[in-house]
């Protein structure tokens, strides 16, 4: 990849490499607060061998009627 400034006098270059191996993981916990209310916590991750990583976390409150 080659980047140039608007004036055209600066040139930067960098090689981009993708990971060859990836691992995916997910973990979830649920807790029932009342008969119709639950709370859940979820975590997911994608990990690679070339310092590639992604994390996500969410908390959900479910109310059922």
C-alpha positions in Angstrom: 0.0 0.0 0.0 1.4 3.4 -0.9 0.2 6.6 0.6 1.0 10.1 -0.8 0.4 13.5 0.6 -1.7 16.1 -1.2 1.4 17.9 -2.4 2.9 14.6 -3.7 6.3 15.1 -2.0 5.8 12.6 0.9 5.6 8.9 0.2 4.8 6.2 2.8 4.6 2.5 2.2 3.6 -0.4 4.4 3.1 -4.1 3.8 -0.2 -5.5 5.0 -0.3 -9.1 6.3 -3.4 -11.1 7.4 -3.3 -13.8 10.0 -3.2 -17.4 8.7 -4.9 -18.9 11.8 -8.0 -17.6 13.7 -9.7 -18.8 16.9 -13.3 -17.9 17.8 -14.7 -18.1 21.2 -18.0 -17.2 22.9 -19.1 -17.3 26.5 -22.6 -16.5 27.9 -24.1 -16.5 31.4 -27.8 -16.0 32.3 -29.4 -15.4 35.6 -33.1 -15.5 36.3 -34.2 -12.6 38.5 -37.9 -13.3 38.6 -40.3 -15.6 36.7 -40.4 -13.3 33.7 -37.1 -11.3 34.0 -33.6 -12.6 33.2 -30.2 -10.9 32.9 -27.5 -12.2 30.6 -23.9 -11.4 30.1 -22.1 -12.4 26.8 -18.5 -12.2 25.6 -17.1 -13.1 22.2 -13.6 -12.9 20.8 -11.8 -13.5 17.5 -8.0 -14.1 17.9 -5.4 -14.5 15.2 -1.7 -15.4 15.0 -0.6 -11.9 13.6 -1.8 -9.7 16.6 -5.3 -9.7 15.1 -8.0 -9.6 17.7 -11.6 -8.5 18.2 -13.6 -8.5 21.4 -17.3 -7.9 22.1 -19.3 -7.8 25.3 -22.9 -7.1 25.9 -25.4 -7.2 28.8 -29.1 -8.0 28.2 -32.1 -7.6 30.4 -35.0 -9.7 29.2 -38.6 -9.0 30.3 -41.1 -11.6 29.1 -44.9 -11.3 29.3 
